[in-house]
């Protein structure tokens, strides 16, 4: 197989010296694609930050496991890796194209995984997603990121927190990656849930905020629709990876993958529940608006009735015809007393009936 071009990276740390904490940025092609590398051999981390051009040298050792991460590669970058690892052209094209659905494709020599991380902006309610593609071979895990939205440093921390699992090779690396992705999605679902709970509290504020609640609920519903598209398929992806015929997950790793699968199922079920909740909030907001309008109409009608009685009396006695007390002070006082008494009686009656 053809090796990647030489002169494409910083030199790796010599074996036996202290390994660097962060992987080196190297150049896969003239596009200056950022790359990170790690080498595991015999169940322990042996090298990291070595040039991509040296990967072919380590692949000859069946006990070696390689991790390669590429940030923003182009077609030429992945073409080199396609020759090195025997990647299928369709999988390479899928890794370059955005907006792939979360999935796991099986090819003769490798698997191709697409997944997403998500982050909800608590101020605006907008959801930001980042796509990650991964090629899974017998000796290597190759991750391809389009942006920095996927915190690959957090993935490395998970690997370093469980060094005893390194002996399981690619299955161990894939577990740490999936664990990070599923936990990230679960946190995004929880953020949406918190936003919806805040909306529920706003529904019954003393100061009506119908327009704000409506705008926020529509934004959260839009974010939830996007979140469901990336969360719900993940349980199927993890479940597919746990199949025995793929030879990725052994008996020792099965409990760890089962934990990730359970978390993915919980996140999927939670998103379904939130969809009903956001619909309920929208409907409740409309009902509350209708109730408030009815209350306002009822109060205006009550006050209109109270005002109508004095108007009736003044209108009747305003006619140019004689009536008891006509042109006398007693007639004015009597009509005024009737208006006040009638308005007071109507106010008391309406108040008791909760019309005011």
C-alpha positions in Angstrom: 0.0 0.0 0.0 1.1 3.5 -0.7 2.4 5.5 2.3 1.3 9.1 2.9 3.6 11.8 1.6 6.7 12.5 3.7 7.4 15.8 5.4 3.9 16.2 6.5 4.3 16.4 10.3 6.3 17.4 13.3 8.6 14.7 14.5 7.3 12.3 17.1 8.7 12.0 20.5 11.4 9.2 20.7 10.3 6.0 22.3 11.4 5.9 26.0 11.2 9.6 26.5 8.4 11.3 28.4 5.3 11.4 26.1 3.7 14.7 25.4 0.4 15.4 27.1 -1.3 16.7 23.9 -1.0 15.3 20.4 1.1 17.1 17.9 -0.5 19.1 15.0 0.8 17.6 11.8 0.2 18.2 8.1 -1.4 15.4 6.1 -1.5 17.3 2.8 -0.7 20.8 1.5 -4.0 21.9 3.0 -2.4 21.8 6.4 -5.0 19.5 7.9 -4.6 19.3 11.6 -4.1 15.7 12.8 -3.5 13.9 16.1 -2.0 10.4 16.4 -1.7 7.8 19.1 -0.1 4.3 19.2 -1.1 1.6 21.6 0.9 -1.6 21.8 0.6 -4.4 24.2 -2.3 -2.8 26.0 -0.5 0.5 26.8 0.0 3.9 25.2 3.4 3.9 23.6 3.5 7.0 21.4 1.5 10.0 20.5 2.0 13.0 18.2 4.0 11.0 15.7 3.9 11.9 11.9 1.1 10.4 9.9 3.7 9.2 7.4 4.9 6.7 10.0 1.5 5.0 10.4 2.2 2.4 7.8 5.4 1.3 9.7 3.3 0.6 12.8 0.5 -1.2 11.0 2.8 -4.1 10.2 2.7 -5.1 13.9 -0.6 -6.9 14.6 -0.3 -5.9 18.3 -0.4 -2.2 17.4 -3.5 -0.1 17.6 -3.6 3.3 15.9 -5.8 6.4 16.5 -5.7 9.1 14.0 -7.8 12.3 14.2 -8.3 14.7 11.3 -9.7 18.2 11.6 -11.2 19.7 8.5 -9.6 17.3 5.9 -10.2 17.7 2.2 -10.5 15.0 -0.5 -6.8 14.7 -1.0 -6.1 14.1 2.7 -8.6 11.3 2.9 -7.5 9.8 -0.5 -4.1 9.2 1.1 -5.7 7.5 4.0 -7.9 5.5 1.7 -4.9 3.9 0.1 -3.2 3.4 3.5 -6.1 1.7 5.3 -8.1 0.4 2.3 -11.1 2.7 2.9 -14.1 2.4 0.6 -14.6 5.4 -1.7 -18.2 5.8 -0.7 -17.2 6.0 3.0 -14.6 8.6 2.1 -17.2 10.7 0.2 -19.6 10.4 3.1 -17.0 11.6 5.6 -16.4 14.7 3.5 -20.1 15.6 3.1 -22.0 17.4 5.9 -25.5 16.6 7.2 -25.1 12.8 7.1 -27.7 11.0 9.2 -26.3 9.1 12.3 -25.5 5.6 11.0 -23.2 2.6 10.9 -22.2 1.3 7.4 -20.4 -2.0 7.0 -17.8 -2.5 4.3 -15.6 -5.5 3.6 -12.5 -4.2 5.4 -13.9 -1.6 7.8 -16.9 0.1 9.4 -18.0 3.7 8.9 -19.7 5.6 11.7 -21.4 9.0 11.6 -22.6 10.7 14.8 -23.2 14.1 16.2 -22.6 16.1 19.3 -24.9 18.9 20.3 -24.9 22.0 22.5 -27.9 24.2 23.4 -27.5 27.9 23.8 -29.4 28.7 27.1 -29.9 32.3 26.1 -31.4 31.9 22.6 -32.6 28.3 22.8 -30.7 27.5 19.5 -29.1 24.1 19.1 -25.6 23.8 17.6 -24.5 20.4 16.3 -21.1 19.1 15.2 -20.7 16.1 12.9 -18.1 13.4 13.4 -17.2 10.6 11.1 -15.1 7.5 12.1 -13.5 4.7 10.2 -13.2 1.5 12.2 -10.7 -1.1 11.1 -9.1 -4.1 12.8 -6.1 -2.0 14.0 -7.1 1.6 13.7 -9.8 4.2 14.6 -9.8 7.2 12.3 -11.9 10.1 13.4 -12.8 13.0 11.0 -14.2 16.3 12.4 -15.5 19.2 10.4 -15.0 21.7 13.2 -14.0 22.1 16.8 -17.5 21.4 18.1 -16.5 17.8 19.0 -14.2 18.2 22.0 -11.6 15.5 21.1 -9.7 16.4 24.3 -12.6 15.1 26.4 -12.4 11.9 24.4 -8.7 11.5 25.2 -9.4 12.1 28.9 -11.9 9.2 28.9 -9.3 7.0 27.3 -6.7 8.0 29.9 -9.1 7.5 32.7 -9.4 3.8 31.8 -5.9 2.7 30.8 -6.7 -0.9 31.9 -9.0 -1.2 28.9 -6.3 -0.4 26.3 -5.6 -4.1 25.8 -8.9 -4.4 24.0 -7.5 -2.2 21.1 -10.0 -0.6 18.7 -12.9 -1.6 20.8 -11.5 0.4 23.8 -11.0 3.5 21.6 -14.4 3.2 20.1 -16.0 2.8 23.6 -14.4 6.1 24.8 -15.6 7.9 21.7 -19.2 6.6 21.9 -19.4 7.3 25.6 -18.4 10.9 25.1 -20.9 11.4 22.2 -23.8 9.8 24.0 -23.1 11.6 27.2 -22.9 14.9 25.3 -26.3 14.2 23.6 -27.8 13.3 27.0 -26.6 16.7 28.4 -28.2 18.5 25.4 -31.5 16.7 26.1 -31.3 17.7 29.7 -30.6 21.4 28.7 -33.7 21.3 26.5 -35.7 19.9 29.4 -34.4 22.7 31.7 -35.5 25.2 29.1 -38.9 23.8 28.9 -39.3 23.8 32.7 -38.4 27.4 32.7 -41.1 28.0 30.1 -43.6 26.2 32.3 -42.9 28.6 35.1 -43.3 31.6 32.8 -46.8 30.5 31.8 -48.2 31.4 35.1 -46.3 34.6 35.9 -48.3 37.4 37.3 -47.1 39.6 34.4 -48.3 38.0 31.2 -45.4 37.1 28.8 -47.4 35.3 26.1 -45.4 36.6 23.2 -42.0 35.7 24.8 -43.3 32.3 25.8 -44.6 31.6 22.4 -41.3 32.7 20.7 -39.2 30.7 23.1 -41.3 27.6 22.8 -41.2 27.6 19.0 -37.4 28.0 19.2 -37.1 25.1 21.6 -39.4 23.0 19.5 -37.2 23.6 16.5 -34.1 22.7 18.5 -35.8 19.6 19.8 -36.7 18.4 16.3 -33.0 18.7 15.3 -31.9 17.0 18.5 -34.3 14.0 17.9 -32.8 13.5 14.5 -29.3 12.9 16.0 -30.2 11.3 19.3 -32.8 8.6 18.4 -30.6 6.8 15.8 -27.7 6.5 18.3 -29.2 3.5 20.2 -29.4 1.6 16.9 -25.8 2.5 16.0 -24.5 1.3 19.4 -26.7 -1.8 19.3 -25.3 -2.6 15.8 -21.7 -2.3 17.1 -22.5 -4.8 19.9 -23.2 -7.5 17.4 -20.9 -10.5 17.8 -20.2 -11.0 14.1 -18.5 -7.5 13.9 -15.8 -8.7 16.4 -15.6 -5.2 17.8 -16.9 -5.8 21.3 -15.7 -8.8 23.2 -17.2 -10.3 26.4 -15.0 -8.1 28.6 -16.1 -4.9 26.9 -19.8 -5.8 26.6 -20.8 -4.3 30.0 -19.2 -1.0 29.0 -21.0 -0.9 25.7 -24.2 -1.9 27.4 -23.9 1.1 29.6 -23.5 3.4 26.6 -26.5 1.7 24.9 -28.7 2.2 27.9 -27.7 5.8 28.1 -28.5 6.2 24.4 -32.0 4.6 24.9 -32.7 6.9 27.8 -31.8 10.0 25.8 -34.0 8.8 22.9 -37.0 8.1 25.2 -36.4 11.5 26.9 -36.6 13.4 23.6 -39.9 11.7 22.8 -41.3 12.8 26.1 -40.0 16.4 25.5 -41.8 16.5 22.2 -45.1 15.9 24.0 -44.1 18.5 26.6 -43.3 21.3 24.2 -46.6 20.6 22.4 -48.4 20.8 25.7 -46.7 24.1 26.6 -47.8 25.6 23.3 -51.4 24.5 23.8 -51.4 25.6 27.4 -50.1 29.0 26.4 -52.9 29.4 23.9 -55.5 28.3 26.5 -54.2 30.7 29.1 -54.3 33.6 26.5 -57.9 32.6 25.8 -58.8 32.5 29.5 -57.2 35.9 30.1 -59.1 37.4 27.2 -62.3 35.9 28.6 -61.6 37.4 32.0 -60.8 40.8 30.5 -64.0 40.7 28.5 -66.0 39.7 31.5 -64.6 42.5 33.6 -65.2 45.1 30.9 -68.7 43.9 30.4 -69.4 44.1 34.2 -68.1 47.6 34.4 -70.1 48.6 31.3 -73.3 47.3 33.0 -72.5 49.3 36.2 -72.0 52.5 34.1 -75.2 51.8 32.1 -77.5 52.2 35.1 -76.6 55.8 35.9 -76.6 56.5 32.2 -80.2 55.2 32.0 -81.3 57.2 34.9 -79.7 60.5 33.7 -81.1 59.9 30.3 -84.6 59.2 31.5 -84.7 62.2 33.8 -83.1 64.4 31.1 -86.3 64.5 29.1 -88.2 67.8 29.2 -91.2 66.4 31.0 -92.3 66.9 34.6 -91.3 64.1 37.1 -91.3 63.8 40.9 -88.9 66.5 42.1 -88.7 68.3 38.8 -86.9 71.6 39.1 -86.3 70.9 42.8 -83.2 70.2 44.8 -84.8 67.0 46.2 -85.2 65.6 42.7 -81.5 66.0 42.0 -80.5 64.5 45.3 -82.9 61.6 44.8 -81.7 60.7 41.3 -78.1 60.9 42.4 -78.8 58.6 45.4 -80.5 56.1 43.0 -77.5 56.0 40.7 -75.0 55.5 43.5 -77.1 52.8 45.1 -77.8 50.9 41.9 -74.1 51.0 40.9 -73.1 49.8 44.4 -75.6 46.9 44.3 -74.5 45.8 40.8 -70.8 46.0 42.0 -71.6 43.7 45.0 -73.5 41.3 42.9 -70.9 41.0 40.2 -68.1 40.7 42.7 -69.9 37.8 44.4 -70.3 36.0 41.1 -66.6 36.7 40.3 -67.5 38.7 37.2 -65.2 41.5 38.3 
